[in-house]
Amino acid sequence: MSPTPEKAARADAARAHAGGRAAAGDPGSARAVAALTVENLEVIYDQVILVLRGLSLEVPAGEIVALLGSNGAGKSTTLKAIAGLLPTEHGEITDGSVRLDGQDITRMDAAARVRRGLALVMEGRRVFVHLTVHENLVAGGYTRGARAGYERVYEFLPVLAGLRSRVAGYLSGGEQQMLAIGRALMSDPRLLLLDEPSLGLAPRLVDEVFGVIQRLNTELGLTALLVEQNARRALAVAHRGYVMEAGRIVLEGAAADLADNPDVKEFYLGLGDAGARRRYRDVKHYKRRKRWL
């Protein structure tokens, strides 16, 4: 998908912002250009279960940010809170705020957030299995109407071009994941949320999916918040990352620094201090030894 002048300008601006931050070395400059800012977020399900506990994070414009954590840490809930989907699961934000490009969207409904430039690729792909590939893309471009760019998506994801009339339920897992990403792109987002894009895919397909995510950032300047349990692959494409435990952020930093952090190596990459892979019996009670808790 060749970037339009608007997309190219957006990509150049994002790279310029990132370069300016690096050159200036100003820790406060990231806030000034943040595409997404989440502050002190608390989320409760069924008015009883507290899932997020004062969670704060930022996604700078033009960057990929990885959100890591074990099952039940609250990663998917974080994305649903940002996307406005909590009411569908009897959840609500009870404290804190979500800002997109500086605008408070905490109480905005999901459709309005999509129109503002936010799109979510949900865990498990969630394509419309009884519709064709093209009909799925039509659904994704609903907010853009006649301006929806089908051919641009087909150009960027050529695997979908030959499957336009195929019923989505008959696609392979990798093809469905590409379709889910393509459907999200139909709304022309500025911020893309991805929930476990490698889930259930063979290693070769995981490579393809992460390659697409990286191209979205480098070629289109798209900002992304990536939730992923495959910490190694997520940190390989991300600029920076956060580690979640029990509904709160416990560690953050540049992706390269996190990948080299001994805690992350041990608890998320399965490697000990010497670089040797640890046995499951040695790490199954890892929470007792986490140095950040």
N, C-alpha and C positions, 0 to 999 in steps of 0.2 A: 504494500500500500504506500504509494509515494506521498510524502507529506504535502499538504496544501500549503500555500504561503502563510496562512494563519497558524497551522500546526508547526511549520518550520520556525516561525517567529517565536512561538511558545517554547519550542525546544531550545532555541538559542538563548532566550531570556532566562530559562531555567538553568542552563549551563553557566550563563554569566553570573547569576545569583550565587550558584554553588562555588564558582571560582572566586567571586568576591569575598565570600565567607572564609574560604581557605586562605586567601591572601591577607585578609585583615586579621584573622585569628581572633575575632571578637566573639566570645561565647554567647553574647546577647543578640547577635545579628541573625541567628537561626530563627528566633521568634518573629523578627520583622518580616521574614519572607515565608513563614510557615503556611503550607497549603491547608494543613489540618492541625488544630490544637485541641487536645482533650485535657481538661483540668479537673482534678479532684472528683472524678466520676464515681458515683455509687449507683448500683443497679440492684433492684429487688425483684424476685419472681414471686407471684401469688401473695404479695404483701407480707411475706415471711422470710424467704430465703435470700440472704444477702450474698451476691455473687461478686460484684466489683466493689472494692473497698478503697476509695480515694485514689483511683487510677489516673495518672497523668502521663501524656506522651505528646510528641510533636512529629509531624511528617513535613520536612522542608520541601518546598516546591522543586520539582525536577529530580527528586531522589526516590529510591526504593528503600523502604524501611521494613525490616523483618521483625515480627512479633513472635517470640518463641516461648515454649512452655509445654509442660506435660498435659495429659488429658485431665480435664476438669479445672484447669488453671483459670479459665475465663476468657480465653482468646476469642472464641466464636461470639460470645456474649458482647465482647468489646466491639466487634465488627457490626453486630446487629444494633447496638446502641448508636453507633455512628451512622448507620444506614437508615435508622428509624423503624426497624422491624420488631422491636421489643413488644409492642402491643399485641402482635399476632401470637405471642407465646406467654401472655399474661405477665409480662415484665414491664418495668418502668424505671426511668431515671429519677432517683429521689434527691440527688444532690450533684453539683458540678455542672460543667458546660461542655458543649461541642461546638467548635467554630470552624467554618469552612471559608478559606480566604478572608479571614478576619470577621466574618459575619456569624452571629450566633444562630445555630440551627437546632438547638437542643430540643425545642418544642415543635419543630417543623415536621410535617408528615413525610412519609417515605417518597411519595411522588414528587413533592416539591424539592426534595434533596436531589433527586435525579435531574430535575430541570436546572438545578444549581450547578450540576457538573460532577455528581458523585455516582458511582456505579459499583455494584457488588457482584462478584462471582462466588456463589454460595458453595459450601462444602457439599460434596456428592453430586455436583454438576447441575442437578435440578432442571434439565432441559424439558421441554414439553414433548413427551415421548410419542404422542399421537399426531404431532404436527411434523411437517417436513422441515428440512434444514432452513430453507428460505422463509417459511412461515415463522420459525423461531426468530429469525433475524427481523422480520416484520414486527413481531411483538417487542423486540428490543428497541426498535426505532420509533415506537409509538409516540414518544414525546416530541420527536422531530418531524413527524408527518412526511410531507413531500420532500423535505430536505434530507431525509435519511440516506446515508451513503452506502448502499449495498455493495456496489462494485468495489469501493475502496476497501471494505472488509474482505471481500473475496480476493482482492489483490494481495492484501497483507497476510491472509490465511488461505493460501491456494488449495489446501487440502479440502476446504469447504466448497470450492467452486465446482468440483466434479460431483458433489453430493447434494446439489441444490434441491433436487426432487426426492431425495431419500428420506424416509420416515426416521425421525431422530431416535426412536426406540430401537432401531436396528443398527445403529452405529456402534463402533467399538468404544471402549472407555476413553481412549485417547482422542478419538474423533468427537465424542461428546464434550470432552473438556475444551477442545478447540472451539466447538460451537458455543459453549457457555461463555468463553472469553469474547468470541465474535459478537454474540448477542449483547454483552455489556458494552462493547465498543460502539454499537449502533446508536447509543445515546450521546456519543461524542463527549465522554467524560474528561474532566481535568484530573480527577482523583479516582483511582481504581483500587477497590478492596478485593483481595483474593483470599479465600478461606480454604486452606489445605488443597491447593491445586494438584499436588502429586498423589493424593489419596487413591489407592487401589490401582495405580498404573505400573506397568513394567518399567524397569530402569531405562530402556531406550526411549520410551514415551515420556518419562520424567525429564530426560535431557531435552526433548523437543519442547515441552511445555515451559521449562525454565529458559530455554533459548528465546521463545516468544516473549516472555515477560521482560527479558533483558532488552530485546529489540524494541518493545513498546516504549521503554525508557530512553534508549539511546537514539532511536530514529524519530520518535514522535514527541519526546520530551514529557511523556506521561508520568505523573507522580503515582506511586503505588504503596499501599500498606499490605504487606504479605504475611499472613498467618500460616505457619508451616511447622510440622514436627520434624521434618527432615532438615535439621539445623545446618548440616554441612552445605547442602545445596542452597538453602535460603541465604546463608551468610556469604556464599560465593557470588551472588548476584546483587546483594543489598549494599547500600552505602553505610548504613548504620542499623543498629538493632536494639531491641528491648527483650528482657527475659521476665516472664510473668510467673508468679507462684501465688496460689490462693487468692486470686483476684486483685493483686497489686503488683507493681513493677518492683523488681528486686535488683536489677542490674541493667545498665544501658551503656552504650558506647559505639564507637566506630565498628563496622562489621569485622574488619581485620583484627581489631583488638579483642573483640568477643570470641572470634574463632581461635585466638591464641590464649584466651583466658583459661587457667587450669580448672576452674569450676565448671565452665561450659564444656571443656574437653571431657571432663569426667562424667558429668551428669547428662549431657545432651549428645555428645559425640562418642561416648562409650570408651574413652581413652584415659589411661592413667597418666601420671606425671612423666613416665618414661616413654610415652607414646604407644604402649602396648594396650591392646584391647582388653578391657576388664571382663571378668566372668560375671554372669547375671547374679550369682549368689553373693558376689562381693558388693554389688551396687543396688540390690533390691530394696534395701533400707536406707537409701541414699539421703533421705530427708533429715535423718538424724545428724548427718555430717556436713550439711550444706553450710558453707562459711558465710553466706549472706543472710541466713535466717537468725 
